[in-house]
């Protein structure tokens, strides 16, 4: 072994010894324990929120509790996860959609006045918010959600002319999808209209579907009967043609109600009843036992725990929904 070779060998041995010493002094890392759910699928649950109105004849009933109700889906009792009443309900986000098609020209002033009065009644300062939209052959958002009554009044005042058609279902679809989908509270639409839809790409089923998917309750106010002196030849209270039945179906399938007004007084009463109902609703949220997004329509029924109440009281809420994956707050 040459002198050079011996030197290299000694350096190598010293380096190996040093590395062995360092490795011996280094603590052995503790393996990170796997999460408890490793290898398991993450389960995401969805819930259904039901605005519930209870009536004794025509009077609103308050003071009921969670234990007074049972929720059934397709005949199966469901787990209720939350319950609120008039004291604890979340805020209301209400969109007022007003028909400005040609046939409304003679009663536009009445509709505007009633809409403004309703907005003043329904918006509680620092809690609820409202928006205002008109629809004819065009759909126009006149005022986005706000609790500032002066802005809402200005938006109503600026409505001066009518369009050429009635795009009611498109207006419902657009407002529910774009404006109500992600608001942090109860979602309500109030439709003021006097005619059948004549211009929408969407149909009745589309409007019902988007309302149910966004958990929106729809109230309809038909002014078709006209007001005194506004529509000659139209008898006050004449209702239940095809358009009226469609409006009733749209409201009932979303848990709301349709009103058929014959004069200004009836119109104001309808707005007052909607406002009072929103104040006295119960909100029942349940977690469906069937958590599959199968797209199938599921029947909902809310019953009283005490069967004696069933004979005296009436419950109104939405009657079905489709199990579709949607993005809601």
C-alpha positions in Angstrom: 0.0 0.0 0.0 1.5 3.3 -1.0 1.7 6.3 1.2 -1.1 8.0 -0.8 -3.4 5.0 -0.6 -2.9 4.7 3.1 -3.8 8.4 3.6 -7.0 8.0 1.6 -7.9 4.9 3.5 -7.4 6.6 6.9 -9.5 9.6 5.8 -12.3 7.3 4.7 -12.3 5.4 8.0 -12.4 8.6 10.0 -15.3 10.0 8.0 -17.3 6.8 8.4 -16.7 6.8 12.1 -17.8 10.4 12.4 -21.0 9.8 10.4 -21.8 6.7 12.5 -21.4 8.8 15.7 -23.7 11.6 14.3 -26.4 9.1 13.3 -26.2 7.5 16.7 -26.8 10.8 18.4 -29.8 11.8 16.0 -33.2 11.0 17.6 -35.3 8.6 15.6 -38.4 10.5 14.2 -41.7 9.4 15.6 -44.1 8.4 12.7 -47.1 10.7 12.4 -50.2 8.7 13.3 -52.7 8.4 10.5 -55.9 10.3 10.9 -58.8 8.4 12.4 -60.7 8.5 9.2 -57.8 7.5 6.9 -59.1 5.2 4.2 -62.6 6.2 4.9 -64.8 8.4 2.6 -65.6 11.8 4.0 -69.4 11.9 4.5 -71.1 15.2 3.6 -74.7 15.6 4.8 -77.3 17.9 3.4 -80.3 19.4 5.1 -83.7 20.7 4.1 -85.1 24.0 5.5 -88.9 24.3 5.8 -90.7 27.6 6.4 -93.8 26.5 8.2 -97.0 28.5 8.7 -99.7 27.3 11.1 -103.3 28.6 10.8 -106.4 28.3 13.0 -109.0 29.0 10.4 -107.5 32.3 9.0 -105.6 33.3 12.1 -101.8 32.7 12.4 -100.8 30.5 15.3 -97.7 31.3 17.4 -96.1 29.8 20.5 -95.5 26.3 19.2 -92.3 24.4 19.9 -90.1 21.9 18.1 -91.6 19.0 19.9 -95.0 19.9 18.5 -94.0 18.9 15.0 -92.8 15.9 13.1 -91.4 15.8 9.6 -91.8 13.0 7.2 -90.1 12.4 3.9 -91.6 9.9 1.6 -93.5 8.6 4.6 -90.4 8.1 6.8 -90.0 10.1 10.0 -86.9 12.4 9.8 -84.4 13.9 12.2 -85.1 17.6 13.0 -81.8 19.4 13.5 -82.9 22.9 14.2 -86.1 24.9 15.0 -86.7 28.7 15.1 -89.8 30.8 15.8 -90.7 34.5 15.5 -88.3 35.4 18.3 -85.3 33.5 16.9 -85.9 33.4 13.1 -83.1 34.5 10.7 -83.6 37.7 8.7 -85.8 37.8 5.6 -84.5 38.6 2.2 -87.5 39.4 0.1 -87.6 40.2 -3.6 -90.6 42.1 -4.9 -91.1 41.3 -8.7 -93.6 43.6 -10.4 -95.2 42.9 -13.7 -94.9 45.9 -16.1 -96.4 44.2 -19.2 -98.9 46.2 -21.4 -102.0 45.1 -19.5 -100.8 46.7 -16.3 -100.7 50.2 -17.7 -104.1 51.2 -16.2 -103.2 49.9 -12.7 -99.5 50.6 -12.5 -99.9 53.4 -10.0 -101.9 51.2 -7.7 -99.3 48.4 -7.9 -96.5 50.8 -7.2 -98.1 52.3 -4.2 -99.0 48.9 -2.7 -95.4 47.5 -3.5 -93.9 50.5 -1.7 -96.2 50.1 1.3 -95.3 46.4 1.5 -91.6 47.1 1.4 -92.0 49.6 4.3 -93.9 47.0 6.2 -91.7 44.0 5.6 -88.3 45.5 6.1 -87.3 45.7 9.8 -84.5 48.2 10.3 -81.1 46.5 10.6 -82.4 43.0 10.1 -84.4 42.3 7.0 -83.6 43.4 3.4 -85.6 43.8 0.2 -84.9 44.1 -3.5 -87.1 45.3 -6.3 -87.4 44.0 -9.9 -89.7 44.6 -12.8 -90.4 42.2 -15.7 -92.1 42.5 -19.1 -90.2 41.6 -22.3 -87.2 42.6 -20.3 -86.1 41.9 -16.7 -84.7 44.8 -14.8 -83.3 44.8 -11.2 -84.2 48.2 -10.0 -82.7 47.9 -6.6 -80.5 45.2 -5.1 -81.0 44.0 -1.5 -80.9 46.8 1.0 -82.5 47.9 4.3 -82.6 51.5 3.2 -86.2 52.3 2.6 -85.4 55.5 0.7 -83.5 53.6 -2.0 -86.4 51.1 -2.4 -88.9 54.0 -2.6 -86.8 55.7 -5.3 -86.6 52.5 -7.3 -90.4 52.1 -7.2 -91.0 55.7 -8.2 -88.8 55.4 -11.2 -91.1 52.8 -12.9 -92.9 54.9 -15.6 -93.6 52.7 -18.6 -94.6 49.2 -19.6 -93.0 46.7 -22.0 -94.5 44.4 -24.6 -94.6 40.9 -23.1 -94.7 39.0 -19.7 -91.5 37.0 -18.8 -92.7 35.9 -15.4 -91.0 32.5 -15.1 -87.7 33.9 -16.4 -87.9 36.6 -13.8 -88.4 34.0 -11.0 -85.6 31.9 -12.3 -83.1 34.8 -12.7 -83.8 36.4 -9.3 -83.8 33.1 -7.3 -80.7 31.8 -9.0 -78.7 35.0 -9.0 -79.9 36.9 -6.0 -81.4 34.5 -3.4 -79.1 31.5 -3.8 -76.5 32.7 -1.3 -78.2 35.2 1.0 -77.8 34.4 4.7 -81.4 34.2 5.7 -84.9 33.2 4.7 -85.6 33.6 1.0 -88.9 35.0 -0.3 -90.3 36.2 -3.6 -93.5 38.3 -4.0 -94.9 38.4 -7.5 -97.3 41.2 -8.5 -98.8 40.2 -11.9 -102.0 40.4 -13.9 -101.4 38.0 -16.7 -100.1 34.7 -18.0 -96.5 34.2 -19.0 -96.1 35.0 -22.7 -92.3 35.4 -23.2 -90.2 33.2 -21.0 -87.7 30.5 -22.0 -88.4 28.9 -18.6 -91.7 27.2 -17.9 -93.7 26.6 -14.7 -91.8 23.5 -13.7 -88.5 25.4 -14.1 -89.7 28.2 -11.9 -90.9 25.7 -9.2 -87.6 23.8 -9.4 -85.3 26.8 -8.9 -87.4 28.0 -6.1 -87.3 24.7 -4.3 -83.5 24.3 -4.9 -82.8 27.7 -3.5 -85.3 27.2 -0.6 -87.4 30.2 -1.8 -91.0 30.7 -0.7 -93.1 32.4 -3.4 -96.2 34.5 -2.7 -98.3 35.7 -5.7 -100.6 38.6 -6.0 -102.8 38.6 -9.0 -104.2 41.9 -10.1 -105.9 40.5 -13.1 -109.4 41.4 -11.8 -108.3 45.0 -12.1 -109.3 47.9 -9.9 -112.3 50.2 -10.1 -112.2 52.2 -13.3 -108.9 50.7 -14.4 -109.9 47.7 -16.6 -113.5 48.1 -17.9 -115.3 44.9 -18.5 -113.2 42.8 -16.0 -115.3 41.7 -13.1 -113.5 42.0 -9.7 -112.7 38.6 -8.2 -112.8 36.7 -11.5 -110.1 34.2 -11.2 -109.1 30.6 -11.8 -108.3 30.6 -15.5 -105.1 28.7 -16.6 -102.8 31.5 -15.6 -104.4 31.7 -12.1 -104.0 28.0 -11.6 -100.4 28.1 -12.6 -99.7 31.0 -10.2 -101.4 29.0 -7.4 -99.3 25.9 -8.2 -96.1 28.0 -8.2 -96.9 29.4 -4.8 -98.2 26.3 -3.1 -95.3 24.0 -4.2 -92.9 26.4 -2.6 -94.8 26.9 0.6 -96.4 30.2 -0.2 -99.9 31.4 -1.2 -101.6 33.1 -4.1 -103.9 36.1 -3.6 -106.5 37.3 -6.1 -107.3 40.9 -5.5 -110.3 42.9 -6.8 -109.6 46.4 -5.5 -106.9 48.4 -3.8 -108.1 47.5 -0.3 -107.8 43.8 -1.1 -104.3 44.4 -2.5 -103.2 46.1 0.7 -104.7 43.3 2.8 -102.8 40.7 0.8 -99.5 42.5 1.3 -100.3 42.9 5.0 -101.1 39.2 5.4 -97.8 38.2 3.7 -95.8 40.5 6.0 -97.6 39.1 9.1 -97.0 35.5 7.9 -93.2 36.1 7.5 -93.1 37.4 11.1 -94.9 34.3 12.5 -93.3 31.5 10.5 -91.5 28.6 12.1 -88.4 27.4 10.4 -87.8 23.6 10.7 -84.6 22.1 9.4 -84.2 18.4 9.0 -81.5 16.0 7.8 -82.9 13.5 5.3 -82.2 9.9 6.1 -81.7 9.3 2.4 -78.5 11.3 1.7 -78.2 10.3 -1.9 -78.4 13.1 -4.5 -80.5 10.9 -6.8 -82.4 13.8 -8.5 -85.7 12.2 -7.5 -88.7 14.2 -6.3 -89.3 13.6 -2.6 -92.6 14.2 -0.8 -92.5 16.3 2.4 -95.2 16.2 5.1 -95.1 18.2 8.4 -97.5 16.8 11.0 -98.4 17.7 14.6 -97.1 15.3 17.3 -100.5 15.8 19.0 -103.1 14.4 16.6 -105.8 16.5 18.2 -104.2 19.6 16.8 -104.5 18.2 13.3 -108.3 18.6 13.5 -108.1 22.3 14.5 -105.0 23.7 12.8 -103.7 23.8 9.3 -100.0 23.5 8.4 -98.7 25.1 5.2 -95.2 24.4 3.9 -93.6 23.2 0.7 -94.7 19.7 -0.2 -91.8 18.3 -2.1 -88.2 18.9 -3.4 -85.7 17.3 -5.8 -82.6 15.8 -4.3 -80.0 17.7 -6.4 -76.6 18.9 -5.3 -76.7 22.7 -5.1 -74.6 25.5 -3.7 -76.4 27.3 -0.9 -75.3 29.1 2.2 
